[in-house]
Amino acid sequence: MTLTFEHIHLISADADAAAQWYVDKLGAEIVRKSEVRGAPQINVNLGGATLLVRGQRAGEEPQSTNAMQHFADYSSHNEWGVDHFGLVYTGDLRAYAAELKSKGVTFLVEPYDFMPKAVISYVAAPDNVSIEIVQGQG
C-alpha cells in the first residue's frame, strides 16, 4: 500500500473569486464547480495538483491566518500548521516575477538567492494564503 498526494483544501471568503485568481494569475484551470455540504466547492488544477477551494459552511467561523512576517534571514506566518505551499517555476524566476506583477500579483518576498543556485520568492494569494515559488534547476 502506498500514499499519493491528492489535494490542498482552502477555505475562502469568496470561493469563486479565489478560484478565478489562481486561473488569472497562475494559469490554473477550473475543473469542476459543485456544492458540498451547503458551500460552493471549486476544484482547480494548478501544475498537476488539485486545489479544493470552498466557501464557508453553516456553523463555521473561519479565522484569518497571521500575515507573513519577516525575520533576520527568512519569512513565515509564525504559527503552527501549514505555512505555505510551494511551486517550481522552470525558467528565470525574476523575469516571471515581473510578469506576475503585471497581472497584479503581490509579492510577500521578492525573488532572492536563498542558497547558491536557489532563487525563491513568496506571493500572496486570496484568503492570506502564501505560495512559495522556487526557480527550477532545469
C-alpha positions in Angstrom: 0.0 0.0 0.0 1.3 3.5 -0.9 0.2 7.0 -0.4 0.0 9.6 -3.1 -0.7 13.3 -2.9 -4.4 14.2 -3.6 -5.3 17.8 -2.9 -4.9 21.0 -0.9 -8.1 22.2 0.7 -8.6 26.0 1.0 -11.5 27.7 2.8 -12.3 31.0 1.2 -14.4 34.0 2.0 -15.2 34.1 -1.8 -14.6 30.8 -3.4 -15.4 31.9 -6.9 -13.1 34.9 -6.8 -10.3 32.9 -5.2 -10.5 30.1 -7.8 -10.5 32.7 -10.6 -7.4 34.3 -9.1 -5.5 31.1 -9.5 -6.7 30.9 -13.1 -5.9 34.5 -14.0 -2.7 34.9 -12.1 -1.0 31.5 -12.2 -2.6 29.8 -15.2 -4.6 27.2 -13.3 -7.7 25.6 -14.7 -11.1 25.2 -13.0 -12.0 21.5 -13.4 -15.3 21.4 -11.5 -17.8 23.5 -9.6 -20.2 22.0 -7.1 -21.9 22.5 -3.8 -20.7 20.3 -0.9 -22.4 20.4 2.5 -24.0 23.7 1.7 -20.9 25.6 0.5 -19.5 26.1 -3.0 -16.5 24.0 -3.8 -14.3 24.5 -6.8 -11.7 22.0 -8.0 -8.7 23.9 -9.5 -5.8 22.2 -11.3 -2.6 24.1 -10.6 0.5 22.5 -12.1 -0.9 19.0 -11.8 -2.0 19.5 -8.2 -5.7 19.9 -7.1 -6.7 22.9 -5.0 -10.2 22.5 -3.5 -11.4 26.0 -2.9 -14.6 26.1 -0.9 -16.7 28.7 0.8 -17.8 28.9 4.4 -20.2 26.2 5.7 -23.0 26.7 8.1 -21.7 26.9 11.6 -18.1 27.6 10.7 -16.4 30.8 11.8 -13.1 30.8 9.9 -10.3 32.8 11.4 -7.6 34.5 9.3 -4.1 33.2 9.5 -1.3 35.5 10.6 0.2 37.7 7.9 3.7 36.7 6.5 6.3 38.1 8.9 9.9 38.8 8.0 12.7 37.7 10.3 16.5 38.2 10.1 17.0 35.8 7.1 13.6 34.1 6.5 9.9 34.7 6.4 7.0 32.8 7.9 3.5 33.1 9.2 4.9 32.4 12.7 2.1 29.9 13.7 1.6 26.2 13.9 0.2 24.3 10.9 0.7 24.9 7.2 2.8 27.9 6.5 2.7 27.9 2.7 2.6 25.6 -0.3 5.3 25.6 -3.0 5.5 25.6 -6.7 8.5 25.3 -9.0 9.0 27.6 -12.0 11.3 26.3 -14.7 12.9 29.4 -16.1 14.1 32.8 -14.9 12.1 33.4 -11.7 13.0 37.1 -11.6 11.6 37.6 -15.2 8.5 35.5 -14.2 8.0 37.7 -11.2 7.8 40.8 -13.4 5.2 39.0 -15.5 3.2 38.1 -12.4 3.4 41.7 -11.1 2.0 43.0 -14.4 -1.0 40.8 -13.6 -1.4 42.4 -10.2 0.2 39.6 -8.1 1.6 40.9 -4.8 5.0 39.5 -3.7 5.4 39.0 0.0 9.1 38.2 -0.6 10.7 39.3 -3.8 12.9 36.7 -5.6 16.2 36.3 -3.9 19.1 33.9 -3.6 18.1 31.6 -0.7 21.2 29.5 -1.3 23.7 29.2 -4.1 21.7 28.4 -7.2 18.4 28.5 -5.3 16.2 31.5 -6.1 12.9 31.6 -4.2 10.0 34.1 -3.6 6.6 34.2 -1.9 3.4 35.6 -3.4 0.1 36.5 -1.7 -2.9 34.5 -2.8 -6.5 35.1 -1.7 -7.5 34.5 1.9 -4.0 35.1 3.2 -2.6 32.0 1.6 1.1 32.2 0.8 2.7 30.5 -2.1 6.4 29.9 -2.4 7.8 29.9 -6.0 11.2 28.3 -6.4 13.3 28.6 -9.5 13.7 25.1 -11.0 17.2 23.8 -11.9 16.2 22.5 -15.3 
